[in-house]
Amino acid sequence: MTIDREHILGFFRERTKRPLSFREIVSLLGLNHKEARSLKRILRLLVKSGELVLTRKGLYGPSETMSLVSGLFEAHREGYGFVIAEKPGERDVFIPARATGGAMNGDRVLARIEDSRRRAGSIVRILERAHEKVAGIFEKTRSGFYVKPKDRSIPFDLVVAPKDRSGAKQGETVIASIIEYPSERKPAAARVLKVLGKPVDPRAEIESIIDEFDLPRKFPRGANDEARMLAERQGLGDMAGLKRRDLRSLPTVTIDGERARDFDDAVSMEIAEHGYRLYVHIADVGHYVAWDSTLDREARKRGTSVYFPDRVIPMLPKELSENLCSLKPREPRPAMTVELEFDRRGARIASRFYPSLIVSDERMTYTAVRKMLVDKDPHVRQRYDRLLPQFELMGELCGLLRNRRLERGSLDFDLPEPEVLLDIRGTPEAILRAERNFAHMIIEEFMIAANEAVAEHVQQTGIPILYRIHEEPDPMKLDEVSRVLRSIFPTKQPVKTKDFPDILRRVKGRPEEEVVHYLILRSLKQARYSPINVGHFGLASSCYTHFTSPIRRYPDLVVHRIVRELIQRKRVPEKRLDELDRLLPDIAYHTSRMERHADLAERKVIDAMRAWFMKDRVGEEFDAKVVGITSYGMKVRLKEVYVEGFLHVSYMTDDFYQFDERQMRLIGRNSRTSYSIGKDVRVRVDRVDMDEREIILDIVR
């Protein structure tokens, strides 16, 4: 009998009327011992994916029949939240404040759907806690001591016993360890671990945020020892016994930002018989970091590198991330190469994957490549004249790949990002809109092409892998973006997701371009990792993975290892498939959560740097643009510097302003003065709240 995922799901849909034990399933299907082993692996995968539920009594049942959904809980500051289903393709579940069951933001939970029309329900079990520590303000009241969390998505205080206050005083910022999670009967309780001093400069502020997010400052001794041992063995002798293709004579370059230190991808280009041959070389981190080694366990725990303006908190020790695994110029390095052939229209016609030995000829920057290809700078072109033909070919292929991607419906976002420039003391001296030029697009297109090729190759073999998935937006979340877009592009028809590419094309170059990009982006679900492939909506890709950054993303390292196994073995043993099915769902969930955690920490640091940059500019006036509207005010971005602030409706004293939810506007009741997204305004910096890292603005009449 064939035992696969679809067969088991069909069995539960058609032949079961109640939850079943493992023995009952084996008996009803008439399975032998070998088939029962395969069944156990598939059941584990289906439970991890949320398609089946394992009850407290050890019984299996389909989640849709039992109205149960497992996933990540996203809490709101008002107490309610949403469960983001682990099973791809399912809508989020709304959880009212009264039904959270003590779940905190980021917890892995099991929710029961109680209103299928509204997709609302309650949390019935907390499967995995996301928080062990909380940053907050220590408060003393008549009834006792409390920690008020700084994370606004945690809507309750934590009780602190007198013996657990560690000398904390009223109003101090502390790090507290949770010793009892909230329940229906008891409030949350905590023990103060550390009292944080008030930051005296931007560097101290970043240290405080590192504490708030419980980010690791050091690697454990075992990981450091392992990294040093690997570095001591550095050299071509390490390549012995490996069947690597020697590509050291192939002209190869890395292209990164000026401040980059870890170079995990390099590219080469050639003219091929039918068009173009592209080589994407990725640092072979898996050659050094073995499954379940001390280094691997630490990298898995961290999930990703975290990037701040003054430092990087790396996923791997510097001996590897900045030296041994980094594709440094003029130094031989082991790599995993994706060799792709494209015809003259940019269609991929062949792909090959193999371990290689490469040498990067040049460490190029995005700025230098832009000057060479876009600005036609004669000095830069002369300096890199021996590589110029290769760069010209890269530019040609990039244009073809990009056009094909956009034609198939990929969303072309060009969203500005802030870049914080620090002086030698670590103080922000400028906050700019980060440049994204043609050189960035070249690397983006080549990495997308490599990731797609790897994903399709592994999928065809049937071997489990981590996919990078991006689901279509929840229909309910389209309402807000639809209202605003219909005010910009008048139409009687509601906006649908298939309209997004056309809207992005139509708005290009218009004043509303950036605002429309943000609105559409906000309506989208967050991309994540999953062992189940449902495609990537944003890229309009039916099959996608992350392969190209194994130095800084753990899922890429996992995919590298699976590709290596496919290269080395003709057939992956059943035992290994069992192991991958057991490991991948947990790795997917954890690394997706750590990616969100890192993104939030990086945003908090940017907010803090903006506050430090503006704290001495209170009273100054700036031209600005409205980039967000709510019932209680407007988010505004200054034009002179890349800084955002908030203008509360209470500061708009020339009229009584009402929020028009339908058109996303604030409208004066008497004057009919209207403020909408994209409108230019003149503002004054009223104050800078350093504790909340917010810039409060006033409108200039």
C-alpha positions, 0 to 999 in steps of 0.5 A, a space after each residue: 500500500 502507498 502511504 503518503 500525505 494525501 492518502 492519509 488525509 483522504 482516509 481521515 476525510 472519508 472514513 473517520 467519524 471520531 479521533 483515532 489512536 495510532 493503533 486504530 489507524 494502523 488496524 483500519 488501514 491494514 498496515 505492516 510494520 514498515 508501512 506503520 513506520 512511514 505512517 508515524 512519520 507522515 502523522 508527525 508531519 501532518 500534526 506539525 503542519 496543522 492539518 491533523 490535531 493530536 489530542 491530549 489523549 493521544 488521538 489523531 483527528 483532522 483539524 478542519 473537522 475538529 475546528 482547531 487551528 495551530 499557529 503563532 499568536 500575534 497579540 495586539 496592545 488592546 488585548 485581542 489578537 490573531 492566530 497565524 495558522 501554521 497550515 499554509 493557505 488558512 485564514 488568520 483566526 481572530 481571538 477576542 481579549 477574553 479568549 486568549 487563555 493567557 497566551 502572549 505575543 509570539 506563543 505557539 497555540 492551538 485555537 478553536 474556531 467558534 464563529 466560522 463566518 467571522 473566523 473568530 475563536 478562542 485559544 484552548 492550549 499553549 503549545 510553546 512559549 515565546 517569552 522567558 524574559 520581559 523588559 519593562 518598567 518597575 512600578 510600586 503600588 499600594 497592592 504590591 510590586 509590578 513590571 509593566 512590559 515595554 512590549 505594548 502587545 503584552 496587555 498585562 502587568 507581571 506581579 513581583 514578590 518583594 523578595 524578587 525585586 532585586 533592589 529595583 526602584 519605582 520607574 526603573 527599566 528592568 529585565 524580568 524572568 517570567 516565573 508564572 505565566 498568566 491563567 484564568 486563575 492567576 496573573 503573571 508573575 516575574 523575578 527581576 534579573 537586571 536593572 537597566 540604567 537610563 541610556 546616556 548615549 546611542 551606544 548605551 541605547 543599543 545595549 539596552 535594546 539588546 537586553 530588551 530583546 534578549 539577544 545573545 552578546 557572546 557565543 558559548 564556549 563550546 561554539 567558540 572552541 569549535 570555530 577556532 579549531 576549524 579556523 586553525 585547520 583552514 587551507 586547501 587541505 580541507 578540500 581533500 576527498 571532496 569531489 569539487 569542481 575547480 572554478 578558480 580560473 573563472 572570473 568571479 566577483 562579490 557585490 555588496 554594500 561598502 560596510 559588508 563584512 560577510 560575503 556569502 555569495 559571488 557571481 560569474 557570467 559567460 556567453 553560452 551557446 543559446 544565450 547566457 550562463 550564470 554561476 551563483 556561488 554560495 559559501 559552503 557553510 555546511 562544509 564546516 558546520 555539521 548537523 547537530 554540532 555545537 555550532 549548528 545548535 547555536 546557529 539554529 537557536 539564533 536563527 538569523 544574524 541581526 544587523 544594527 547601525 554600529 554592529 552585527 549580532 552574527 548567527 555564526 562566530 566571526 572566525 566563520 562569518 567574516 573569515 573562513 566561510 566568507 568569500 574574500 577576494 583572492 582567497 580560495 574558498 569552498 562553495 556550492 555553485 548553482 550553474 544556470 543557462 538562459 536563452 536570449 529571452 531570459 528563460 531558464 533552459 538548464 540548471 546544475 548544482 555542485 560543490 566547487 572551489 572558487 576564488 573571488 577576483 574582486 570585492 565590488 560594491 553596489 556603488 562601483 557597479 552602478 558607476 560602471 554600468 549606469 553612470 558610464 564613469 570612465 575611471 571606474 570602467 578603466 579600473 575594472 576593464 578586464 571584468 567589464 564584459 562580464 558586468 555588461 552581460 550581468 546587466 543584460 541578463 538582469 533586465 531580461 530576468 526582471 522583465 519576465 518576473 514582472 510579466 508573470 505578476 511579481 510585485 515590484 516594490 521599491 520601498 525606501 529604507 533608512 540608513 543611519 550614519 554614525 560618527 566615531 563616537 557612535 552618535 547618529 550624524 545623518 539619517 538618509 534614504 538608503 540607495 537602491 540602484 541597478 547593481 542591487 537589482 542585479 544581485 536580487 535577480 540572480 539570487 531569486 533565480 538561484 533560489 527558484 532553481 534549487 527549490 524546483 530541483 529538490 521538489 522534483 525529487 520528493 525530498 523534504 525541504 524548507 520552502 520560503 512561502 508567501 501566501 495571498 492576503 487575507 480577504 478581510 485585510 484587503 478592505 482598508 487598502 481597497 478603500 484608499 486605492 479606490 480613492 486614488 484610482 476611481 473604480 466601482 469594482 473592489 480591488 483584488 490581489 490580481 490587480 496589485 501588479 497593474 496598480 504598482 505599474 500605474 502609480 510609478 512616478 506619481 506622488 502617491 507611489 510610496 504610499 501605495 507601496 506601503 498600503 499594499 505591503 501592509 495588506 500582505 501576509 508575512 513571508 515565512 518558512 514551511 516544509 509545505 510548498 504553497 508558492 510565493 505570492 509576492 514573487 509570483 513564484 510557484 516554488 521558492 526557497 532560501 539558499 543564498 545566505 547560509 552565513 546569516 540565515 539558518 534555513 539556507 544552511 539547512 537547504 544547503 545540506 539537503 542539496 549536498 545529500 542529493 548530490 552525494 547520494 542517488 537515493 535518500 534512505 527512509 530513515 533520513 526522510 523520517 528525520 527530516 520530516 521530524 526536524 523541518 516543521 520545528 525549524 521552519 516555525 522557530 526560524 520564522 519567529 526569530 526572523 520576526 524577532 530580529 526585524 522588530 529589534 532592528 526597527 526599535 534600534 532605528 526608532 532609537 537612533 531617530 530619537 537621538 538624532 532629533 532630540 536637540 532639534 525640538 522647536 525646528 520646523 520641517 516640510 513633511 508628508 503624511 504616510 499614515 492615518 488613524 482615528 487618533 492622528 497622522 504618521 508623518 515623514 520629514 523630507 529633509 531627513 529620513 525621520 518619521 514622527 507622530 502628529 496627534 489629533 489633539 494638536 490639530 486645534 484649528 478644528 474638530 477633526 473626524 476620522 473618515 474610515 471609508 476614505 482614510 482621511 481626517 476631515 475638519 468638521 467646520 472648515 472641511 480641511 482634509 488630511 489624507 495619505 500623501 498630503 504635504 504638511 509643515 510640522 514642528 518638532 514638539 518633543 522627543 520621548 526618549 523612553 518610548 523612542 517617539 518623535 511628537 510633532 505639531 502642525 504649523 498653520 
